[in-house]
Amino acid sequence: MIAHSSEIPYFGEHTQLTILCDSCGWKHTDFIPAEGSKPGGWSLKVNSHEHMDARVVRSSSCTVRLVELNLEASPGNSSSGYISNIEGVFNRFVDVIKMLHRQAENDDIANRCEELLQEIEMIVSGHSSVELVLLDPMGHSQILHDDSNSRDLTDDEISKLQTGPSVPVFNADDL
């Protein structure tokens, strides 16, 4: 286990926690704020090339949505946190869409993948827009930009969100 605390500009002190297993290769990374947090959502209407540089801190419990494209990345059992920018978030979606395109079993799926890739390219180039939304039941995620908006999550929203992996905690006396 590796724990590294640092100050993330405009976001505060955080601990990056990375757990590795040399035997099986399992890895888990997450970002935990020093201050307590509550479930929250962040959004940014990405409508200019300037937005591509906005910093994104996404914890392993965060669901990421591109609203108008009807795309969502929910945290799974092997979800890891990351710090990136908006363009990096889009690149993660592009990578998955390209993989799905390669595995497409029919023309409808392949065509939809091509459409999504073209739409994302239009957004990245500043010729179209999309709302990027982060929904984090643990409250560890954020979009760092003056144009971004934050809000509390409702109990109904929290109940519908996945929370990502649960990191096993061991008591040294039990080993």
C-alpha positions as CSV (number, residue, x, y, z in Angstrom):
1,M,0.0,0.0,0.0
2,I,1.3,3.4,-0.9
3,A,-0.2,6.6,0.5
4,H,0.9,10.0,-0.7
5,S,-0.6,13.3,0.6
6,S,-0.3,16.4,-1.5
7,E,-2.1,19.7,-2.1
8,I,-4.1,19.7,-5.3
9,P,-4.4,23.3,-6.5
10,Y,-7.9,24.7,-5.9
11,F,-9.1,21.4,-4.4
12,G,-7.2,21.1,-1.2
13,E,-5.1,18.5,0.6
14,H,-5.7,14.9,-0.6
15,T,-4.3,11.5,0.0
16,Q,-3.6,9.3,-3.0
17,L,-4.0,5.8,-1.9
18,T,-2.7,3.0,-4.1
19,I,-2.9,-0.6,-3.2
20,L,-1.0,-3.2,-5.3
21,C,-0.8,-7.0,-5.2
22,D,2.5,-8.3,-6.5
23,S,1.1,-11.8,-6.7
24,C,-2.0,-11.2,-8.9
25,G,-1.4,-7.7,-10.3
26,W,-4.5,-6.2,-8.7
27,K,-4.3,-2.5,-8.3
28,H,-6.6,0.1,-6.8
29,T,-6.1,3.9,-6.7
30,D,-8.3,6.4,-5.0
31,F,-8.2,10.1,-3.9
32,I,-9.4,10.9,-0.4
33,P,-9.8,14.5,0.7
34,A,-8.3,15.5,4.0
35,E,-11.6,17.3,4.9
36,G,-14.9,15.6,5.3
37,S,-17.1,15.6,2.3
38,K,-20.7,14.9,1.5
39,P,-22.4,13.4,-1.6
40,G,-22.2,15.8,-4.4
41,G,-22.6,16.4,-8.1
42,W,-20.5,18.6,-10.4
43,S,-21.4,19.7,-13.9
44,L,-19.9,21.7,-16.7
45,K,-21.4,22.6,-20.0
46,V,-18.4,21.9,-22.3
47,N,-18.9,24.4,-25.1
48,S,-15.4,25.7,-25.9
49,H,-12.0,24.4,-26.6
50,E,-10.8,26.3,-23.5
51,H,-12.9,23.9,-21.3
52,M,-10.7,21.0,-22.4
53,D,-8.0,22.1,-19.9
54,A,-10.4,22.1,-16.9
55,R,-9.1,19.9,-14.1
56,V,-11.2,16.9,-13.2
57,V,-10.7,14.9,-10.0
58,R,-12.6,11.7,-10.2
59,S,-12.7,9.2,-7.3
60,S,-13.4,5.5,-7.6
61,S,-17.0,6.1,-6.4
62,C,-17.9,8.6,-9.1
63,T,-20.3,8.2,-12.0
64,V,-19.3,10.2,-15.1
65,R,-22.0,11.3,-17.6
66,L,-21.9,13.0,-21.0
67,V,-25.6,13.9,-20.9
68,E,-26.5,14.8,-24.5
69,L,-24.6,11.8,-25.8
70,N,-26.4,9.5,-23.4
71,L,-23.1,8.0,-22.2
72,E,-22.3,7.0,-18.7
73,A,-19.3,5.4,-16.9
74,S,-20.3,3.9,-13.6
75,P,-17.8,2.7,-11.1
76,G,-17.3,-1.0,-11.1
77,N,-15.4,-3.4,-8.8
78,S,-12.1,-2.4,-10.3
79,S,-12.8,1.3,-10.7
80,S,-9.9,3.6,-9.9
81,G,-9.7,7.3,-9.2
82,Y,-7.8,9.7,-11.4
83,I,-6.8,13.3,-11.9
84,S,-7.1,14.5,-15.5
85,N,-8.6,17.3,-17.6
86,I,-11.8,17.3,-19.6
87,E,-10.0,16.2,-22.7
88,G,-8.6,13.2,-20.8
89,V,-12.1,12.3,-19.6
90,F,-13.3,12.3,-23.2
91,N,-10.3,10.2,-24.3
92,R,-11.3,7.6,-21.8
93,F,-14.8,7.5,-23.4
94,V,-13.2,7.4,-26.9
95,D,-11.0,4.4,-25.9
96,V,-14.0,2.4,-24.8
97,I,-16.1,3.4,-27.9
98,K,-13.2,2.3,-30.1
99,M,-13.0,-1.0,-28.3
100,L,-16.8,-1.5,-28.8
101,H,-16.5,-0.6,-32.4
102,R,-13.8,-3.2,-33.0
103,Q,-16.0,-5.8,-31.3
104,A,-19.3,-4.7,-33.0
105,E,-21.3,-7.7,-34.1
106,N,-23.6,-5.7,-36.4
107,D,-23.6,-2.6,-38.6
108,D,-26.0,-0.7,-36.2
109,I,-23.6,-0.9,-33.3
110,A,-20.6,0.0,-35.5
111,N,-22.5,2.9,-37.0
112,R,-23.5,4.2,-33.6
113,C,-19.9,4.0,-32.4
114,E,-18.7,6.0,-35.4
115,E,-21.4,8.6,-34.7
116,L,-20.3,8.9,-31.1
117,L,-16.7,9.3,-32.1
118,Q,-17.6,12.0,-34.6
119,E,-19.7,13.9,-32.0
120,I,-16.9,13.7,-29.4
121,E,-14.4,15.1,-31.9
122,M,-16.8,18.0,-32.7
123,I,-17.0,18.8,-28.9
124,V,-13.2,18.5,-28.4
125,S,-12.6,20.9,-31.4
126,G,-15.1,23.4,-29.9
127,H,-17.8,23.0,-32.6
128,S,-20.4,21.3,-30.4
129,S,-21.2,21.0,-26.7
130,V,-22.1,18.5,-24.1
131,E,-22.8,18.6,-20.4
132,L,-20.2,16.7,-18.3
133,V,-21.6,15.5,-15.0
134,L,-19.8,13.9,-12.1
135,L,-22.1,12.2,-9.5
136,D,-20.2,11.0,-6.4
137,P,-22.0,9.5,-3.4
138,M,-18.8,9.8,-1.4
139,G,-18.2,13.4,-2.4
140,H,-14.6,13.1,-3.4
141,S,-14.9,14.2,-7.1
142,Q,-14.8,17.7,-8.6
143,I,-14.5,19.8,-11.8
144,L,-12.2,22.7,-11.2
145,H,-13.3,25.5,-13.5
146,D,-15.0,28.8,-12.9
147,D,-17.9,27.7,-15.2
148,S,-18.6,24.5,-13.3
149,N,-21.4,24.1,-10.9
150,S,-21.7,22.0,-7.7
151,R,-24.7,20.7,-5.9
152,D,-25.8,18.2,-3.2
153,L,-27.1,14.9,-4.4
154,T,-30.6,13.9,-3.4
155,D,-31.3,10.7,-1.4
156,D,-33.0,9.3,-4.4
157,E,-29.9,9.9,-6.6
158,I,-27.6,8.5,-4.0
159,S,-29.7,5.3,-3.8
160,K,-29.4,4.7,-7.6
161,L,-25.6,5.3,-7.8
162,Q,-23.0,2.6,-7.7
163,T,-20.2,3.3,-5.1
164,G,-17.4,1.5,-6.8
165,P,-15.0,-1.0,-5.3
166,S,-14.8,-1.8,-1.6
167,V,-11.2,-1.9,-0.6
168,P,-10.6,-4.8,1.8
169,V,-9.3,-3.7,5.2
170,F,-7.3,-6.1,7.2
171,N,-6.4,-6.2,10.9
172,A,-2.7,-7.0,11.3
173,D,-3.5,-9.1,14.4
174,D,-5.7,-11.4,12.2
175,L,-2.9,-12.2,9.7
